[in-house]
Amino acid sequence: MERKLKDYAVLMLKGMGMGAADVVPGVSGGTIAFIVGIYDELINSIKSINLESLKLFFSGKWATFWKKINGNFLFFLLAGIGISVFSLAKLITWLLINQPILVWSFFFGLVLASTWFVSKDIKEWKSWKTWVAFVIGAVVAFYITVATPAETPSNLLFIFLCGAIAICAMILPGISGSFILVLLGKYFFIMDAVKTLDVVVIAVFGAGACIGITSFSRILSYALAHFRNITLAVLTGFMLGSLNKVWPWKEVVETFVDSHGEVKPLIETNILPNAHVPEAVVLMVVGFFLVYFLEKLSAKTPVR
């Protein structure tokens, strides 16, 4: 069944949700893709960009190429992601600095609900393999959230590698590509490039992302097709382990001065609730029920 115009409008909105999540270091756009029911189609569409489809493009068979890579789906989804990233980069970074508890509270509820709903898709919880995969995912994600950010170079080769690495995390539910950039010491560098429209940095980072996502999507697609329960268990573990990063109440233990002379947090530790508790609880509930609503909506709308 072909998508109608309203379906593509909804798809663009889903892309905007993914883009908004990807801007936040701690929330994965892959999580949003999963809960709005487009994750498998996204992975398979990206996987279809290969030598075979590229031959169609360079031989001038553009209509066949577009159909083979599910071009309409990717175009409207990427358009939504792009609109969200470029329009929300300044707002999200400002909120993370000025209202961090409220921002993290909303996303804590969102990720918590996402963990629950993804786990419901696992059919073999009685298998020890499922539990081992779940624990491994949780431990790996938790370790990533407590890892110390590195001081890294800003040359274009490293920016290319950052794009390739971060994009892999961005399509994994529970592991944030933005947080990987934090660990690589390049989150605020890339955000500044987006805000100032530094074309060179954006282009190099984007090239790395294209190479990384087309390669990694094949691995992920194969895993979902042949080891779906174990793969979902790992992804659920990723989400659960990442909750450590999105805990709203934090204490800054180390800062750094960026290229503009602004002092920004480098290393934070979680603490007990000490401020904005009522507002935070409300936003957690809002985030949780937003996921609940999206999950029910996607369940009623079959993926075409």
C-alpha positions in Angstrom: 0.0 0.0 0.0 1.3 3.4 -1.0 1.6 6.2 1.5 -0.6 9.3 1.1 0.4 12.9 1.6 -0.8 12.9 5.2 1.3 9.8 5.9 4.4 11.6 4.7 3.5 14.6 6.9 3.2 12.3 9.9 6.5 10.7 8.9 8.2 14.1 8.8 6.9 14.7 12.3 8.4 11.4 13.4 11.7 12.5 11.9 11.4 15.8 13.8 11.0 13.8 17.0 14.1 11.8 16.2 16.1 14.9 15.4 15.0 16.5 18.7 16.1 13.4 20.6 19.5 13.2 18.8 20.3 16.8 19.8 20.1 15.8 23.5 23.2 13.9 24.9 21.5 11.0 26.6 18.5 10.3 24.3 18.7 8.3 21.1 16.8 9.0 17.9 16.7 5.3 17.5 14.5 5.1 20.6 12.0 7.5 19.0 12.1 5.5 15.7 11.3 2.3 17.7 8.3 3.7 19.6 6.7 5.3 16.6 6.9 2.1 14.6 9.4 2.8 11.9 12.6 1.2 13.2 12.7 -1.9 11.0 11.8 0.1 7.9 14.5 2.7 8.7 17.2 0.1 9.1 16.2 -1.8 6.0 15.9 1.4 3.9 19.4 2.5 4.9 20.7 -1.0 4.2 19.4 -0.8 0.7 21.9 1.9 -0.1 24.6 -0.4 -1.5 26.7 -1.0 -4.6 23.7 -2.5 -6.4 21.5 0.5 -5.9 24.3 3.0 -6.5 24.9 1.4 -9.9 21.3 2.2 -10.7 21.9 5.8 -9.8 25.1 6.3 -11.8 23.6 4.5 -14.8 20.8 7.0 -14.9 18.0 4.7 -13.6 17.0 7.2 -11.0 13.4 6.2 -10.6 14.4 2.5 -10.0 17.1 3.7 -7.6 14.7 5.8 -5.7 12.2 3.0 -5.3 14.8 0.5 -4.4 16.1 2.6 -1.5 12.6 3.5 -0.3 13.5 7.1 -1.2 10.2 8.8 -0.2 10.5 7.3 3.2 14.1 8.4 3.7 13.5 11.9 2.2 10.6 12.9 4.5 12.2 11.3 7.5 15.6 13.0 7.0 13.8 16.3 6.2 12.1 16.1 9.6 15.4 15.2 11.3 17.2 18.1 9.6 14.5 20.6 10.4 14.5 19.6 14.0 18.3 19.6 14.4 18.9 23.0 12.8 15.9 24.6 14.5 16.3 23.1 18.0 20.1 23.1 18.4 20.2 26.5 20.0 17.1 25.9 22.1 18.1 22.5 23.4 21.7 23.5 24.3 20.3 26.6 26.1 17.8 24.5 28.0 20.4 21.9 29.0 22.5 24.7 30.5 19.7 26.8 32.0 16.9 24.3 32.9 18.7 20.9 33.0 16.5 19.3 35.6 13.3 19.9 33.7 14.8 18.8 30.3 16.3 15.6 31.8 13.0 14.8 33.7 11.0 14.8 30.5 13.5 12.5 28.8 13.8 10.3 31.8 10.1 9.5 31.6 10.4 9.1 27.8 13.3 6.6 28.0 11.8 4.7 30.9 8.6 4.1 29.0 10.5 3.2 25.9 12.4 0.5 27.8 9.1 -1.0 28.9 7.5 -1.0 25.4 10.5 -2.3 23.6 10.8 -5.1 26.1 7.2 -6.1 25.4 8.3 -7.1 21.8 10.6 -9.8 23.2 8.9 -13.2 22.9 11.4 -15.4 24.7 12.1 -13.9 28.1 12.3 -17.4 29.6 15.5 -18.1 27.6 18.8 -17.6 29.4 20.3 -16.2 26.2 17.7 -13.4 26.3 18.7 -12.5 29.9 22.4 -12.6 29.1 21.9 -10.3 26.1 19.8 -7.9 28.3 22.4 -7.8 31.0 25.2 -7.2 28.5 23.3 -4.3 26.9 22.6 -2.7 30.3 26.2 -3.0 31.5 27.7 -1.7 28.3 25.3 1.3 28.2 25.9 2.1 31.9 29.6 1.9 31.4 29.3 4.4 28.5 27.4 6.8 30.7 30.0 6.9 33.4 33.0 7.0 31.0 35.1 10.1 31.2 35.0 12.4 28.2 38.3 12.6 26.3 40.2 15.6 25.1 40.5 15.1 21.3 41.8 16.9 18.2 39.5 19.0 16.0 41.1 18.1 12.6 38.7 17.1 9.8 39.8 13.4 9.8 38.8 13.1 13.5 35.5 14.9 12.8 34.9 12.4 10.0 35.5 9.5 12.5 33.2 11.2 15.0 30.4 11.2 12.5 30.9 7.6 11.6 30.9 6.5 15.3 28.1 8.7 16.6 25.7 7.9 13.8 25.9 4.2 14.8 24.8 5.1 18.3 22.1 7.4 17.0 20.2 4.5 15.4 20.5 2.3 18.5 17.7 2.7 20.9 19.1 3.7 24.3 22.6 4.8 23.2 22.8 8.5 22.4 24.9 9.6 19.5 25.1 13.0 21.1 26.4 11.5 24.3 29.0 9.6 22.2 30.1 13.0 20.9 30.4 14.2 24.6 32.7 11.2 25.3 34.7 12.1 22.2 34.9 15.7 23.4 33.1 17.0 20.3 29.5 17.6 21.3 29.6 21.4 21.8 32.1 21.6 18.8 29.5 20.0 16.5 26.6 21.9 18.0 28.5 25.2 17.5 29.1 24.2 13.9 25.4 23.6 13.4 24.4 26.9 15.1 26.9 28.9 13.0 26.4 26.9 9.8 30.0 25.9 9.5 29.6 24.1 6.1 33.0 22.4 6.1 32.6 20.8 9.6 29.0 19.8 8.9 29.9 18.3 5.5 32.8 16.3 6.9 30.8 15.1 9.8 27.9 14.2 7.5 30.2 12.3 5.2 31.4 10.2 8.1 27.8 9.6 9.2 26.8 8.4 5.8 29.7 5.9 5.7 29.0 4.7 9.3 25.3 4.3 9.0 25.2 2.5 5.7 27.8 0.0 7.0 26.3 -0.5 10.5 22.7 -0.8 9.2 23.6 -4.1 7.5 24.9 -5.6 10.7 21.8 -4.4 12.6 19.4 -5.6 9.9 20.9 -9.0 9.9 20.7 -9.2 13.7 17.1 -8.2 13.7 16.2 -10.7 11.0 18.1 -13.7 12.4 18.4 -13.0 16.1 15.5 -10.7 16.8 14.7 -11.6 20.4 18.4 -11.4 21.5 18.9 -8.2 19.6 15.8 -6.6 21.2 17.0 -7.8 24.6 20.4 -6.0 24.0 18.6 -2.9 22.9 16.3 -3.0 25.9 19.4 -3.3 28.1 20.9 -0.3 26.3 17.8 1.7 27.2 17.8 0.6 30.9 21.5 1.3 31.3 21.2 4.7 29.7 18.8 5.9 32.4 21.8 6.7 34.5 22.7 9.4 32.0 19.2 11.0 31.9 18.7 11.1 35.7 17.6 14.7 36.2 19.5 15.7 39.4 23.2 16.0 38.8 26.2 17.7 40.4 29.0 19.1 38.2 32.4 17.9 39.4 34.5 19.1 36.5 34.0 21.9 33.9 35.8 23.1 30.8 36.0 26.3 28.8 34.9 26.1 25.2 36.2 27.9 22.2 34.0 30.9 23.0 35.3 31.2 26.5 32.1 29.8 28.1 32.3 27.5 31.1 30.4 24.2 30.5 30.0 21.0 32.4 32.5 18.1 31.5 31.9 15.5 34.2 28.7 15.2 36.3 27.6 12.8 39.0 24.0 11.8 40.0 22.6 13.1 43.3 19.3 12.8 45.2 16.4 15.1 44.2 17.1 18.5 45.6 15.2 21.0 43.4 12.2 21.4 41.1 10.9 18.0 42.3 7.1 18.6 41.6 7.8 20.0 38.1 10.2 17.2 37.4 7.7 14.5 38.4 5.1 16.1 36.2 7.5 16.2 33.2 8.5 12.5 33.8 4.8 11.5 33.7 4.3 13.6 30.6 7.3 12.0 28.9 6.1 8.5 29.9 2.5 9.0 28.6 3.8 10.7 25.4 5.5 7.4 24.6 2.4 5.5 25.6 0.3 7.6 23.3 2.8 7.2 20.4 3.1 3.5 20.9 -0.7 3.0 20.8 -0.9 5.3 17.8 1.8 3.4 15.9 0.1 0.1 16.8 -3.1 1.3 15.0 -1.1 2.5 12.0 0.5 -0.3 10.1 3.9 0.3 8.5 3.5 0.5 4.8 
